[in-house]
Amino acid sequence: MLGVIGGSGLYSLAGVEGFRPGESRPVETRWGRPSSPVGLGEVEGAPVAFLPRHGADHTIAPHRINYRANIEALRLAGVDRILAVGSVGGIGPGCVPGALVVPDQLIDYTHGRETTFAGPSDPVAHVDFTTPYSPAWRDRVIAALEPLAEIGVPQVLGGVYAATQGPRFETAAEVARLARDGCTIVGMTGMPEAVLAREAGLDYAAVCPVGNLAAGINPGRLEQRAVTAVARAALPLVTALIPAIA
């Protein structure tokens, strides 16, 4: 079953063509409660689960998200693959506001977050994370995006996601460092979500609408409202691919 994790502006699948809502399932996991009850439904007959990572009202900051509970709740719901949606700042070529980026690598700059399901008495989880986004699943997502490319939607099919701590935006110097490190987009929620999905045995791929040029590249002041508005405008394009991958 497909699981969709919604980022800023995506709090339900109500606008997805062919979506029929089902029950919302409150889940209490070993790691506590997820950001929201898992919403179950169908897209053209295929089961889908949905979870907004910031909560239904966007009240949970990136560094306070219970990533372990979110991934475990989706696994318990029967999910075997995840499409993660999250707005980002653009750094690299083509990563302009309104573009859709499908990263193939990431660098983790976060700190203090719980990055493993393994507890103090559990064996250490040394998962292979060479390719943080599941290659075959990512290829399927890219194939589903092809019709959008044909109508002129800008896409960047590759790149490095810089996962920063947030909730503040980065400084210009920090973004310059990220660029030197080879990062092409910057967001605040890509880790530990991706590695926890790997530990849980779930395929994971991300589609990232670019909401703004990153600090120092953007000629003006970064305003959350404006960034969210640009990212939200691209979300119908992201949700349009769900029927093809459900």
N, C-alpha and C positions, 0 to 999 in steps of 0.2 A: 504494500500500500504506500502511496505517496504521502509524505508529510511536508507541509509548507510552513516555514517559519517566516512570519511577517515582520518587517522592520518599520521604520518611521513612515506613517501614512497608510500602511496596509494592516488593517485591524480585523478584516473578515474577508471571505471569498464571495461576498454577496454579488459582486459585479462580474464574476466569472461566467462565461457562457455555458449553459447546461448544468450549472451548479444547483443541486438540491440539498438544502441543509438537513441535517439529522440532529441527533442529540448532542448536547455539550456534556462532556464527562469530567467532573471534578476528580482530580487524581492527587493522592497523597503518596509521595515516593519516599524511599529511604533517605532522600536528601531534602525532604520538605516539599512544599507546594511549588508547582511551576508558575510562570508569570500569569497564566490564565488557564481556566479549564480548556481541555482539548476539544475543539469543535469538530465533530464528525459529519460527513456528508458524502455526496456522490457528484462526480462530474461525468456526465454522459454515461452513467452506469458504473463507473469505476470509483471505488471507495477512496476518499481523501480525508486526511486529518489536517487541522490548521491550529497554529498556536502563535499569537502575537508576542514577540519576545519582550517588548517593553510594557506588556499589559494592555488591556482593552482601551485604556485611556492615556496611554503613554506616560505612565507615572513612575516607571522603573528605569533609573539611569543605567548606562552600559556596565559600569563597574559593580552594580548591585544586582544584576540579573542572576537568578539561580540557574546557571547553565546546566548543571548536573540534573536538576529536577526537570528542566525542559526536555532535555534529550531522553531521560528515562521515561517521562510521561508519554512521549511520542512512541518510544519502543514498546511500552506496555499497551498502547493503543493498537499495535500491529503494524506500525510503520517499518518499512525496510529500506527506504531511500528518502532523502531530504532535499528539497529545494529551499535554499536560504536566500531571502531577499533582504537587502540592506543598503541604504543610500551611502554614498561615499564622496570624498573629495577627489578631484582629478589632479594628477601630477604628470603623468606621462603623455606621450603623443596620442591624440585622438580621444583622450579622456576628458571630454568637454561636457558642460551641463546638458543633460538630456540624453547622453549616450548610455548604452547598456554595456557593462563590462562583465565578462565571464573569466575571472582570474584562474590561473593554473598553479600559482604558488603564493605563499604568504610568509611574512616575517612577524613574529610576535614581540611587541614592545610593551605588553601589559605587565602588571605586577600585582601580587596579592590576590589573584583569582584562583579558585580551585580548578586545577587543570587535569584531574584524574578522578576516576571512580574508586581507585584503590584507597582503602582506609589504612590506618596505622598498622593493623594486624594482617592486611592482605598482601599477597605477592605484588611486587612492583610491576606496573604495567609498562613494559618497553615496547610500544607499538611502532611499527614501521610507518614513518610519516614523510617519506621521501616525496610522495605526491599527495599533498594534503587534500586535494579534491579528487574524488574517485574518477579515474580516467574514462571508463566506459559510460558511466552515468553522465559525466560532464559532456561527453560527445553527443549523447542523446539530447541533452538540453540545448546544445549548440545547433543541432539539426532542427529542433523545434523553433529556433529563432530565425531560421532562414527566410520564412515568408516576410518577416519584419524588415530584414535587410533589403528584400526586393522592393519594398515601398519606401525605402530611403531612411529607415531608422538607423542612426549611427551605432555601430557596435565595435567593441574591441574584444576579440576572442583570444584572450591570454593576458598575462600581466601578473604583477606581484601586489598582493593586498598587504598593506601595513596595518596591523591591528594595534591601535594606541589605546591608552587608558581612558581618556575622556573624564568627565563629560564635557570639559572645555574643548574648544578647537585648538589646534596646534599653533605654535609660534612659527614665524617665517623661517627661523634658523632650524627648527625641528623638521620642517618640510624639506628644507635644503638637504639636511642629513638623510632623510628618507629617500630623496632623489639620488643621492650619492650611493646609497645602499642598493639601488636598483628598483625601488618601489614605484609603482605606477598609479596606485590609488591608495587612499587612506580612509579607514573606518574604525569604529570603536567596538564592534561586536563579533568580529570574525574569529576571535579566540577567547576562551577555549572551546567554543562551540564545535569547531571543525574536529579537533582532536578527540573530544568526548564522543562525537558521532563515530569516529574510527574505533575507539575502544568498545563502543556498543555494537559494533558490527554493522553499522548503517552506512549505506552509500550517501555521499554528501557532495553537493555542488552549489555554487552561488551565482546569482545574477544580481549585479550591483548597479542601480541607476545612479549616475553622477548628478549630484545636486548642486555642486559648486566647484570652482577651481580652488585648490588648497591654498592656505595662507602663504602670502609672499608671491604666489602666482596670480591669485585674484587681485585685481587692482584696487578693489574697494574693501569695505568692512564686511566681515562675515556676520550675517544675521540668521539666527535659527529659523525664523519664520520664512524668510526668502528661500533658504536652502531646502526646507521641507516642502515648500510650494513647488519648486522645480522637480524634486524627486517624486512628489505625489503625481505630478502631471505625467510622468513616465510609467507609473504603476499599471495603468490599463494595458500597456504594451507587455509588461511582465506577466500579468495574469492571463493575457491572451494565449500564452504558450501552454498553460496548465492542461487544457483538454488534450493536447498532443502528447503529454508525458504522463498523464494520470494512469 
